[in-house]
Amino acid sequence: MTTINREALDKIGVIAAARVVQQADDLTIISSNGLVLRTKVRDVSQAGRPARGIRLIELQNGDSVASLARIAAADLRSAGASNEEIT
């Protein structure tokens, strides 16, 4: 069973990474060329199962996703982030 139509890959590209997240979490994406993006999960639009996914970072030709990290809200709190920064 697959979750993506293989015939659509030339239009949408391959899935670089996936994580299970909560609304209060943050995501950090790092590219192989050193581009870094940090975003709150709640700011990422949700899509239904038949959707083609959400592009979070625009990469240049030859660049790729090197790392994707979920930063849990509990970890943010233990590091000293205020509730306003988390929610």
N, C-alpha and C positions, 0 to 999 in steps of 0.2 A: 504494500500500500504506500502510495506517495501523497504528499500534501501539496505538490506543485505540478502544474502541467509542464512536462519536459519540452513541449513544442513552444512554450512561451519564454524559455530561458534566453533566447537571443534578444528579446525585448526588455526583459526585467533583470536578467543576470542571475547568478547563483546566490544562494543564501550563504553569507559569510560566517554568521554565528547566530546562535539562539540561546536565550536564557529564560528561566522562569523568574518573574519579578513580581513585586508588589507595587501598588500605586505610590507609596512613600519612598521607594528606592531611587537611587541615581544610577546612571549608566556612564561608563567611561569607555570610549572607543579610541584605539591608537592604531594608526596606519604604519606600514613598513617605512614610509618616508618621514615619519615623525609628526604627522598631523594628529592632534589630540582634540577630541570632542567630549565634553561632559554635559549631560542633560538629565533632567528629572523625568522619570518614567511617566508621571502624570501629564507631562507636556507632549508626549508621543500619542498621536491619534490612534485609536483602536480600529481594527478592521475585523470583519467577520471571517469565518473559515474559508469561503471561496475567494477571498481577496488575494491580490498579488503581492502583498507585503508592503512595508513602509521603508523607504530609503532614509536612513538617518545621517549618512555622511556621503559627500560627493568626493570621489577619489579621482586623481589624475590617471592617465594611461600609465600602466606599469606599476601603479601603487596597489596595495591590497591591505585588508584588515589584518593586523598583526595580533591584536588583543582586544577582547571585550570583557569588561568586568562589571559585575553588579555590585553596587555598594548599598548594603542593606541599611534601612533607616536606623536600626538598633546600633549598627557600627558607627553611623554618623553621630548619634547621640553620645556614644562612649568616647568619641574623639573630640567632643566638646561643641558640636554644632547646636545651635539654638533651635527651639521648636519652630520658629518662623522660617528658618533655613531649610528645615526638613519638610514641613507641610506646605 
